[in-house]
Amino acid sequence: MSLRHALLGLLVDTEQNGYDLTRRFEQTLSGHAWSAGHSQIYPELKRMTADGLIEVVDEGSRGSKVYGVTPAGRDELRRWMFSPPGEAPARNEFVLRLFLLSSLDLPDLRVLAERMARTSDEQATELAGTIKEIEAATPAGQPHGYARFAAEFGRRWFELQRDWARWVLGELDDRPEAD
């Protein structure tokens, strides 16, 4: 995934200026899917404009530009959405830690698994709260926004990590060297 595609996705929903787009990026994607600050977002907006993927649709106070997605930008986002995942190298810190568990002694492994279970449970609980907020903000009879799909995936992902860590703790309890 690239920053370009994340920005296109956020701009498809609503036209935004760079400040609002950066804030929305922080609130929705950072920490869950992709991280980028304004020092990365603003230059990318400039490149996307030059490439014809977005355009300035309005200018606000103090020269701020409001961006909207062009038909070429929508086409590029659609192309990327249907491209096979994995074009970029996989990076998953949680899974990397799984591969490196053998580097720890048993007491440290237990501490790490307990921490993973606790942290994952906290994150799942936080996302469950986000889901409730999305549902509460949705007018009666209207479908929930697609952000709920992503939040639900995140909640289930963290529950999976929590359950796995609890399973590891159970396996460690069954080992003779745990005595």
Buried (B, 14 or more C-beta within 10 A) or exposed (E): EEBBBBBBBBBBEEBBBBEBBBEBBBEBBEEBBBEBEBEBBBEBBEEBBEEEBBBEEEEEEEEEBBBBBBEEBBEBBEEBEEEEEEEEEEEEEBEEEEEEEEEBEEEEBBEBBBEBBEBBBEBBBBBBEBBEEBEEEEEEEEEBEEEBEBBBEBBEBBBEBBBBBBEBBEEBEEEEEEE
